[in-house]
Amino acid sequence: MSVEQNLIETARSIASSVAPRGSEIEAARRLPPDVATLMGKAGFYRMFIVERLGGLEVPPAVAAQVYEALAEGDAECAWVAFIGATTGLAVSRLIDEAVAEILARSDALITAVFAATGVATKVEAGFRVNGQWQWGSGSTNADWIGGGCVLLEDGRPLTNSAGLPRNHILFFRAADVISLDTWHVSGLSGRSQVRQSVFLREHQRGLGGGAKRRARCVVP
């Protein structure tokens, strides 16, 4: 069985096992940790990470079939798998040292909110990050979380070669994040918001710092 077909068949199996747990997931307003771990071990979070970094690098069409299969059992599973996989695209653009640290575990779940609602202030050897991000899907089970930030130094925005403010995704350990219990909705309840304040070393910065790596799909 090919890697692609195995992903799809595993998604169908997980969907069958999780379907009876819909009420449990809605009541808890998060995916059960065992389900999130199971999806990680299946490789769903690494579908878009390049093979050189330990990813599966499958075509988007295959990933879509995985999401569809998962959604037949529970929509939250499909959504979190999608968030984990697409966040992998951003991680792949970090420098090698940061990638090795974040992807040290093959089943790690990495989530992110791309909107730049955080502030990262340049300090010695890194950044001090403060921010709050909405719709932190999957964050309650994540190992690493990314948040979009405006970069500042001495109170002024850092700019790119065109003179425009630099917005980056910065990644931090989930243990350094406060999860806000604010997600009370009538569907897709297994999601959350996050807030954090943490110091990051320079290499944990975010988009645009690493080598260009060819992949089947990329962050726009």
C-alpha positions in Angstrom: 0.0 0.0 0.0 1.4 3.4 -0.9 1.9 6.2 1.6 -0.9 8.2 0.2 -3.4 5.3 0.3 -2.3 4.4 3.8 -3.1 7.9 4.9 -6.6 7.8 3.5 -7.3 4.3 4.9 -6.0 5.3 8.3 -8.2 8.4 8.2 -11.3 6.2 7.5 -10.4 4.0 10.4 -10.0 6.9 12.8 -13.2 8.4 11.5 -15.1 5.2 12.4 -13.6 5.1 15.9 -14.3 8.7 16.7 -17.8 9.0 15.2 -19.5 7.7 18.4 -17.6 10.3 20.5 -19.2 13.4 18.9 -21.1 14.3 22.0 -18.0 13.9 24.1 -16.0 16.3 21.8 -18.8 18.9 21.7 -19.1 18.8 25.5 -15.4 19.1 26.2 -15.0 21.8 23.4 -11.7 20.2 22.3 -10.4 17.0 20.7 -9.7 14.3 23.1 -5.9 14.1 23.6 -5.8 10.4 22.5 -7.5 11.3 19.2 -5.1 14.2 18.5 -2.1 11.9 19.3 -3.5 9.2 17.0 -3.8 11.6 14.1 -0.2 12.7 14.8 1.1 9.1 14.7 -0.8 8.6 11.5 1.3 11.4 9.9 -1.6 13.8 9.2 0.3 16.8 10.7 3.3 16.2 8.4 1.6 15.8 5.1 2.9 19.1 3.7 6.4 19.1 5.3 9.1 18.3 2.8 10.6 14.8 2.9 14.1 16.1 3.6 12.8 17.3 7.0 11.0 14.1 7.8 7.6 15.0 6.3 5.5 13.0 3.9 5.1 15.8 1.2 1.9 14.4 -0.3 -0.1 16.2 -3.0 -2.8 18.5 -1.7 -5.4 16.3 -3.5 -4.4 13.4 -1.2 -4.6 15.6 1.9 -8.1 16.7 0.8 -9.2 13.0 0.7 -7.8 12.6 4.2 -9.8 15.6 5.5 -12.9 14.3 3.8 -12.6 10.9 5.3 -12.0 12.3 8.8 -14.9 14.7 8.5 -17.2 11.7 7.9 -16.5 10.7 11.5 -16.1 14.2 13.1 -15.6 17.6 11.5 -13.2 18.8 14.3 -10.8 16.0 13.5 -10.7 17.1 9.8 -10.2 20.7 10.8 -7.4 20.1 13.3 -5.6 17.8 10.8 -5.9 20.6 8.2 -4.5 23.2 10.6 -1.6 20.9 11.7 -0.7 20.1 8.1 -0.8 23.6 6.7 1.1 25.0 9.7 3.8 22.6 8.7 4.3 24.7 5.5 5.3 27.7 7.7 7.6 25.6 9.9 9.4 24.3 6.7 10.6 27.9 6.0 12.4 28.3 9.3 16.2 27.8 9.6 17.4 24.3 10.1 18.1 24.7 13.8 14.6 25.8 14.6 13.1 23.1 12.3 15.0 20.4 14.1 13.8 21.6 17.5 10.2 21.9 16.5 10.0 18.6 14.6 12.0 16.6 17.1 8.9 14.4 17.6 7.4 12.8 14.5 3.9 13.0 15.9 4.1 16.6 17.2 1.1 18.9 16.5 2.0 22.4 15.5 -0.7 25.0 15.2 -0.7 28.7 14.3 -2.7 31.8 13.9 -1.3 33.8 11.0 -3.1 37.1 11.7 -0.4 39.5 13.1 -2.2 40.5 16.3 0.9 40.0 18.5 3.9 42.2 19.0 7.5 40.8 19.0 10.0 43.3 20.4 13.7 42.8 19.5 15.8 42.2 22.6 19.3 40.8 23.1 19.6 37.4 21.3 15.9 37.2 20.4 12.4 38.6 20.8 10.0 39.3 23.6 6.5 38.3 22.4 3.2 39.5 23.7 -0.1 38.8 22.0 -3.6 37.3 21.9 -4.8 35.3 18.9 -8.4 34.2 18.2 -9.4 30.9 16.7 -6.5 28.8 18.0 -7.7 25.6 16.5 -6.1 22.5 17.9 -4.0 24.5 20.3 -5.1 22.7 23.5 -3.4 19.6 22.1 -0.5 21.3 20.4 3.2 20.9 21.2 4.2 24.2 19.5 2.0 27.2 18.6 2.7 30.0 16.2 1.3 33.5 16.3 1.5 36.3 13.8 3.4 39.3 15.1 4.6 42.8 14.1 8.3 43.1 14.7 9.5 46.1 16.7 12.9 47.4 17.8 13.2 50.4 20.1 9.5 50.9 19.8 9.6 51.2 16.0 8.5 48.6 13.4 11.2 46.7 11.7 10.8 47.0 7.9 11.8 45.0 4.8 13.7 46.1 1.8 10.6 47.9 0.5 10.2 49.9 3.7 7.1 48.0 4.8 6.6 46.7 8.3 7.7 43.1 8.8 5.1 40.6 10.0 6.3 37.2 10.9 5.0 34.0 12.4 6.8 33.2 15.7 6.7 29.8 17.2 6.7 29.0 20.9 6.2 25.9 23.1 2.6 25.3 24.0 3.6 25.1 27.7 4.4 28.8 27.5 0.9 29.7 26.3 -2.3 30.5 28.2 -5.4 29.0 26.6 -8.4 31.2 27.0 -11.7 29.4 27.6 -13.8 31.6 25.3 -15.0 29.3 22.5 -18.7 28.7 23.2 -20.5 27.9 20.0 -23.1 25.6 18.5 -20.8 23.6 16.3 -17.1 22.8 15.8 -16.7 23.3 19.5 -13.3 21.6 19.7 -11.4 24.8 19.2 -10.0 27.6 21.4 -8.2 31.0 21.7 -4.6 31.5 23.0 -2.6 34.3 24.7 1.0 34.3 25.6 4.0 36.3 26.7 7.4 34.7 26.2 11.0 35.2 25.2 12.1 33.5 22.0 15.6 32.9 20.8 16.5 34.5 17.5 16.3 31.2 15.5 12.7 30.6 16.6 11.5 33.7 14.7 9.3 32.7 11.8 8.6 33.0 8.2 11.3 33.9 5.7 14.3 33.1 7.8 15.2 29.7 6.4 16.5 28.3 3.2 14.1 27.9 0.2 13.0 24.3 0.0 11.0 22.9 -3.0 7.6 21.5 -1.9 4.4 20.5 -3.7 2.6 23.4 -2.1 3.8 26.5 -0.3 2.5 29.3 1.9 1.3 32.1 -0.4 
